[in-house]
């Protein structure tokens, strides 16, 4: 048995859950004006000068070094690039990790295997040797990772009744891209043999969707077993910013002075998450959104009644409400009354890509699940579904400690194991435009839950759809976004995920942010990670350097400046607050496709009760699904907070449906 893992409970009424060590819970910090069912419990401040522990890494990778000043790294990198005959760092080869135990710092990540166009006199090994002391490198087949959310010293581990992670432990920084090698075809119940353990409901995955299903089923009196393949619970939900998309007049919205209705929310969500948004799911979600807010607070999730007005995608403050989908920008402000609907749990000592509100959200859902009697077993990888001869799903085959075991489910199974962004083969089949792009998720997002259901005849929807976000609006809010031809294609003040989708899917993955000195001087430390790659005295020179046709960029800038001087944007309707003429000298920042972080939106076809639908349009008995394993509310479009909102809401629907017998 792996260290800290829990054995699966044995079948039978006398089975007793194993006693496991539980980490002490830190005293909560006092909060004012917080809407919550329980106090927030967050990580203590980092110890000044304390270094992060070494991360275990594969033999072909270098470990974490100490953070180095950006100028020193850029100087060394520039020398390497010059020796290779390159004038600038390819974005796909040189990016940054921005997590530090003492706050935001520059941790470069460099992948020499993604370099192209090297001169004959320069070898990739030269890059490794020269930059190794400053940055971590990878070899082909590996993708950059990040510290596991919430696993800083002294924090409460994200486990239910599974094994807690030791304080101060970090996940490996490199994760292997998944390949489906083991079979996923279902096993007939008689072939699976006598069950090794049993529960009324078996949930695959311990993210927000899986735990929400488990909580509702357990509160209805069912015995629930959650199986998590990783060594710690939480999934990609714990790595997220924690924002939950809620509206219709929540207490937070009202306290911040915003009027919202289910009708306005429905109109916006249908427009923003289409084409192909599920109208029935959107309608149900909008009508019950306020109730869902109260359910979250009853689980202990805390929210502060204050509006975030900054431009960073994830507030580093404890503000509890924000615009997260372009609600207050064109064209959506013409379709419905704008209202902020991103609800962000309170989290102290936030760090970008480190300790976030996602940790807080999952900590409270984990505690609620444990309080309801949910059993969570980690290091338990579900391999196949088990099926009766009558067609109903009756359990799963799970691999633990190197052995496969049959787990019986008396009522049904809930698949909530995430999407497929980390499965290169599935991306090649369904969403090849995402190949080679930065990924948001965990290596558990390998699509196995989707493929297990497909093997039963399940239908999938929107498998080609994905979110693609470049989360630094400060680079282009007051500037211009132009495509490779030098033309504007979208209003710069819309939702950054909508911009990312427009660039990646409709502009061949190529766009530039055109800025001037004033914008450059106002950039934050984070924004300065993306310096202008080209600087020119005027638009004509800049257009030539970017390889654009003569006169195109000049005309774009002239037209924009003429109207911006009057506070107008008749072409794309950017808000007046962001409009002003751009003055030379000008710079261009490339927003190439490699700069966009993506995750999949497509998945299993489910109904409003989270039942999985087969290719003939019928529910598969005993099988439910929720979260990014499914094609939920979003069709093609997206709003920040929709994954956590969609996942928790329809996860609850799955648990309640099974409790009511809908899965039989």
N, C-alpha and C positions, 0 to 999 in steps of 0.2 A: 504494500500500500504506500502511495506517495506520502511524503512528510506532510502532516496536517490534513490529509484527506480523510473522508468519512466513508465507512463501509455502507453499502446499500442495506436498508432494513430488510430483514427476512420476512417472507410471506407469512400470513396468518394473523389472527386477532391478538396474539400475545407478543407480537413483535414490538421491541422497545427501541426507540431512537438512541443512537450512541451519544454518550456524554462527551462534549467537546469543550476545549478551553474557550472562554469568552473574554475578549479584550475589555479592559475597564473603559467606561465611558467618561470622557472629560466633562468637567463642569461647564454648562453653557454660559455664554456671555450674555449680559443683560441686553434686551432689545426694547426699543421704544416704537410705538405705532406699528407693531408687527401683527399681521393676521396669521395666526398659526394655531395648530392644535397642540403643539409641544414646542419647547424651546429649541432653537437651533444648536447643534453640537458640531463645532467646526475644529479644524486643526489649529493648534496653538501657533503663535508666531515662530518663524524659523529662528534657530539659534545663530546669532551673528558669527560669521566666520566658519561655521560648520560646513564641511564638504559633504557632498552627496556620496553615498556609498557606491562602491564599484558595482556596475551592472554585469550579470553574467552574459556572455556573448559567445557566438559561435567562434570556432577556431580560426575561421578565415576573416574575422572582423576585428577591428581595433576597439578598445573600450572607451568609456567616457574620459576625456581629459578635463583638466580645469578649464573654465571659461577664459577666453583670451579677448583682449580688446579688438574691436572690429577693425581699426586701422592696421593693426599688426597682421591680422589675417588677410585683409585686402591686399596689403603690400606683398605678402608671400604668394598669394594666389595670382596677383597680377604678374609677378615674375615668372610663375609657371606658365601662365597663359601666353606671355610674350615669347617664351622659349618654344612654345608650340606653334607660334605663328598666328595666334588668336588675339584679337584686339579687345575682346570683352568676354566675360564669363557667360557661357550658355546657362540660361535659367534652369534648365532641367538637370544640370550638373552641379550647380552651386546654389544651395538654399540654406536656410538657417533653422536651427532648433532654438526656441526662445524660452526654455524652462530653466529656472535656477532656484535653488532652495533659498536664496537670499534675495529673490526678486527677479526682475526681468534682466537677462543678460544675453550676450550674443554667443551662441554655441553653433558654430558653422557645421553644416553637413555637406560632404563633398562626395560625389559618386563619379570617379574617373571613367567608369565603364560606359557612362552616358555621353561622354565627349565624342564629338564627330569632327572630322576635318583636321585631325592632327597632322603636323608636318612630319616627314620621315625621320627627322632627327630627334623627335621627342616620343618617348614611350609613356604609356599610362602609368607604368611603375614609377616613373620620375615624379608624377603628381603625388602618388601615395607616399613616397619617401620624403618629399619636401613639405607636404602639408600634414602628414601624420601626427607630428607633435602638437598640432593645433586643432585638428578636426577628426571626427570619426569618418572612416571610409567604409564602403561596402563593396561586395562583389556581385556579379550578375545573379539575379534570382532573389535578392534581398531588397526589402523596402524599409525606409527609415521609420523607426518607431518613436515612442515617447514614454516618459514615466507613467506608470499606472496611476490613474486619478485617485487621490485620497490616500496614497500610501506614503505619506510623509511621516516623519518621526512624531509619534504621539497621537496620530489620528486614529479614529475608530475604523477598523477594517470593514469593507463592504461585504460582509457575509451574514447569512441568516444563521442556520444551524450547521452550516458547513464550516470548514476550518478557517479561522481568521489568519490573515497574513501577518507575519512578524512586523513589528513597528520598524519603520525606516527601510523596508525592503522596496526594491524597484524591479519593474519588469524588464525583461531583455529589450534592448533598444532596437533590435532588428528582428523582424518576423518573416518567416518563410511564406511566400505567396502560395496559396493553396492549389493543389491538384487533386482531383477526385480519382483515387485509385481503388478504394474499397467499394464494394457494391452497395447500392441503396435500395435494391428491389425488396418488396415486403416479404415477410416470412409468415407462412401459415401457422396458426396457433399450435396445431398438433406437432408441427416440425420444430417449433421453438422449445418444446418440452415443458416440464413442470416449472412454473414461475419461481424465480429466486426471491422475489419480493413483490409487494402489491400495494396499491393505493386506489382510492376512488378516482382521482384525477392525477395524471402525470403531465407536468409542464416541462417542456424542453427549452431551456434558456432562462437566465435570471436577470435579464434587463428589465426595463420599466414595464413592457408589455407582459412578460412572463410573471413577474411578481404581482402585477395588478390582477391578472387572472387568478393567481394562487390565493390572493387575499380574499377576493369575493367568493370563491368556491369554499375556502376554509371557514369564512364567516357564516356560510350557509350550512355548516355542519359536516362538510365532506373532508375526508382524509386526503391531503394533497402532498405530492412529492415533486420537488423541483430538481431537475438534473442539469447541472452546469458543467460544461466540458473543461472550462478553465479552472485554475486553482483558487480563484476568488470570484465572488459574485459581483454583478453590476453591469457587465458587458459594455457595449459602446455608450449606453446611457450614462454611465458614470464618467465617461470621458467627454461628454457633451458640455455645453454651456448651461444646461439645466433649464432653459427657457421652455415654457409650456404655453401653447397658443390657446387662449381662452377669451371669451367675450360674451356679448349679450347683456352686459350690465353687471359684471362681478363687483364685489365690494371694493376691490382695489381700483377699478375703473371709476366707480362712483366717488370714492374718497379723493381721487386725483382730478375730479371735475369733468369727467368725460361721460357723455351719454352714448349708450350703445344698445342695440336691439339685436335679437336673433335674426331678424330680416336683413338688417344692414350687414351683419356678419356673414350670412349666407350669400348675399350678393357679391361681397368681396371675395370670399373663399372660392366660390365657383369660378370667378374670373381669374383669380391669381393662381389657382392650382390646376387650371385646365391647359390645353384641351384634354378631355377625357376624365375629368373629375367625377367621382361617384356621387350623383345628386342625392340619392337616398342616405348615404353615409353622412354627407355634408349637412343635410337637413337635420338628421338626428343629432349630430354633434353640436350644431349651433343651438338647437332648442334645449339641449341638456347641458350646455357649457357651464352655466352658473352652478348647477347641481354638482358638476364634476369638480369645479373649483372647491366647493365645500367638502367634497370627498377627500381631496388632496390635503386640505387643512386638517381634516379629522384624522388623517394618517400622520399628522405632525409636521407637514411641509410648511415652512414659514415664508410669508411674503411681507414686504414693507410697502406701505401706501405712499410711494413717491415715484415721480416720473424721471426716467433717464433721458437726458437731452444731448448726450455726446454722440460721436460718430463711430466709435469702436463697436464692432459687432456684438461683443460680449462685455457688458459693463463691468468695470473693475470696482465699481461702487456697490453699495447694497441696495440701490434703487430696485423697486419691484415691478415696474411697468415700463414698456418701451414699444416703439413702432418696430415691427420685425418683418414686414412684407411689402413695404411700399404703399401702405394704406393712405398716407397723406401726400402721395405724389401721383403724377399723371401716368396712366389713364384712370387709375383706380379711384382717385378722388372725384372723378366725374360719374362714377357708377354707384357709389354708396357713401354715406356720411363717414369720414375718416375717424378712426378710433384706434389707439394703441391696444394691442391684445397680447403682446408677449409678456407673460408673467414669469418673473425670475426669482427663485427662492433666495433667501438671505444666506450669504456665505461670507465669512470673514477671511481676510488675508488672501484675497483672490490673486491668482497669477495666470497670465495667458497660457493656455495649454497645460496648466498645472492644477492647483486646487481651485475648483470651479463650483458653481451652483449645481452641476450635475452630480457631484459627490454628495452634496447635501440632500438632493432629491432622492437618490438611491439609498442613502443611509436611512432615511425615514421610511421609505417603502420596505426596506429590508426589516426594519424593526417592527413595522406593522404586520408583515408576513409572519415573523417569528411569534409575535403576540397572538396571532390567530391560530397558531399551531402548525404552520407550514414547515415541512421538513425540507431542507436544502442540502443537497449532496454535491460537492465540487469534485473536479477531476473525474467526471463521469460523462463520457462522450457517447451520445446516442448515435447508433449506426443504422438501424432499420426500424421500420414500423412492423408490428405484429397484427395480423388480420384473421378474423374468423372466416369460416367458409360462407357465412351469410353476408360477407362484405364489410362488416363493421370493424373498425380499428379497436383492438383490444389490449394494446400495450406497445412496448418498445424493446429492442435489443440494445443494451448499453455496454460499452467497454469500460472496465475499471480494473486497475491493477493488472493490465495485460490480459484479462479474461473477459469473455462476453457473457452477459447475464440477461435473463428474461424478466422484465418488469411488467406485471399485469396491471392494467388500468380498468377498473370496473365501470366507470362512466365514460371516459374518453381521454384523449390526448390533446394538449394545446401546443402547437409549434410556435415558438417565439425565439428562434435562434439567430435572428438578424438577416441582413441581405446577402449579396454575393460580390461585393466590391473586391474582396480578396481572393476571388477565384478567377484566375486569368483565362481558363478554358471557357467558363460561362460568359465572361466578358467578350471573348472572341466570338462566341456564338450569338450573343444577344445585344451587346453594347460595345462594339469594337472601338467607338470613339473615346472610350474611357481607358483603353490600353495605354500604359505608360504614364498615366496621370497620377498626381498625388492622391492618396486615399484617406478617407475619414472613416474610422471604424477600428475593429480589432481583427486579428487573424481568424476569429470565430465567425466572421462574416464571409463564410465560404460557400453559402448557398445550399448546404446539405439538407436543411429542413425543406427547402423548396423542392429539391430533387427527390427526397423521400416521398413527398406528397405527389409529385408528378408520376412517380412509379406506380401510384395507385390510380392514376387517371385524372389527377387534379388539373384544372385549367389555370393558366397564368395570364396576367395582364401587364401591359406597359413595361415589358422586360428591357426595352431599349431606353427607358426614361431614367434620368439621373439629375441630381442636384450638383451644380458646379459653382463654387463660390470663391471669389477673391475678396477677402475680408478686410480691406483697407480703403474704405471710401474716401478718406482724407486725401488720397492721391489724385482723385479726379472730381470731387464734388464741385470745386470752384474752377476746375479746368475743363478740358475737352476730352472726350473719348472718340477716337477715330479708328476706322478699320485699316487694313493694309493698303487701301486705295486713297486714304486721307479724308474719308467722308465720315461724318457723324452717323450713328445708327441707333441711338437710344438716348433718353434723358439721363444725365449723369447722377441725378438725385433719386433714382429708383432703387429698389431693393438690390443689394449687392449680389444675391443669388440669381436674380433675374438677369443682371449684367453678365454674370459668369456663363449662364446658359446661352445668352445671345452671342457671346464671343465664341464659345466652344462649339456650339451647334449650328450657328448661322453665319459666322464670320471666319470659318475655317481655323478657329483657334488663334487668331492673330488680331491684336488691337494695341493701341498706344494711348497712354495718358499724356496729353500735352499740358505742360505746366509753365509757369513763369517764376521769376525770382521770389515774388511774394509767397507763392504756394510753397516753394522749396524751403524758404526760411521758416515757415510755420509748421513744417512736418514734425511729428513726434519722433522719439527715439525709435519706435517700431517702424514708422513710415520711412525712416532713413535706411532701413534695410533694403529698400528698393530705389537706389539712386538713379538719376537720369542717365541713361546709356548714351544719349546724344544731346549735345548742347549746340545751339546755333544762334547767330545774330538776328535772324528773322525767319519767317515761315518758309520763304523760298529756299533758303539754305537747308533748313531742317527737312523739308520735303525731299530734297535731293539726297541728303544723307540716309533717309529712310527708304529710298528707292521708289518714291511715288512719282506719278506722272507730273510734268511741269504744270504749275498753276492750281492744282487741285487743293492742296493744303492751304495755300494762300487764300483761295476763294472761301474755303470752309471757315478760316479764322476771320476773314474780313466780314463775312455775313454774320457770324456769331457776335463779334465785337460791336458791329453796328446796332444790333438789337439789344445786346446786353447793356449798352450804355443807357438805354431807356428802360431797363428792368424788364425786358421782354425776351421770350424765346418762342417765336411762332412756329418753329419747326418741330421741336420736341417738348416744349412746355416745361422746362426746368423751372423750379420755384424761384421767385425773385430774390430770395435771401442768398442764393448761391450764384447770382449773376453779376458779373463785372467784366469789362474788357481785359484781355490778357496782353501784357506789355512785354516786348523783347528785352533781353534775350530769352529764348524759349528752350525748354528741354523736353525730351520724350522718354517716357518709361514704358518699356515693353511689358504688356500683360499677355504673354504667350500662354498657350494652353497648359504648359507644365506648371504654371503658377496657380492653377485653380485646383482646389481641394474638392473631391467628388465622392458621392456615395449613391447607391442605386435606389430607385423608387419603385421599380416593378417587383412583382412577386405573385403569390397565390391569389386566385380569385376567391373572395369571401363575401358572405352576405352581412347584413347589419348585426347579426348575432354571432359573427366571426366563424360561422361554419364554412368549411372549405368546400368549394363547388367543383364538380367534375366537368369534363368536356361536354357532357350531355346536359349540363345545367342543373344537376341534382346535387344536394349535399351528400358528402361522403360520411356515412354514419360513424360517430365516435371521433371525428377529427375536426378540430378547430385551430385557428391560427390568428396571430395578431402581430403588430409591429412591422418592421421592415421586411419580415418574411413574406408579408402580404403586399398586394397593391391596395393600399388603404385609401385615405381621402385624396391625396394628390394624384393627378393623372400625369401631366408633364410638368406643370409649374410647382412652385414650392414657396413656403414661408417658414422662417426660422421659428421653431417651437412646434411645428406640425408633427414631427416624428414622435416627440414625447407626448403631445396631446392625443394624437391618433392612437399611439401604442397603449397608453394607459386607459383611454376610454374604451377601445374595442377589446383590450385585454380584460377589462371588467365585464364587458358583454359576454365574452367567452366563458368566464368563470360562472357568471349567473345563469347562462344558458345550460351549462352542464349540471349545475345544481338543480335546475328546473326539469332536467331530464331531456333537454332538446338534443343532446348528443347521442341518445339511445336509438 
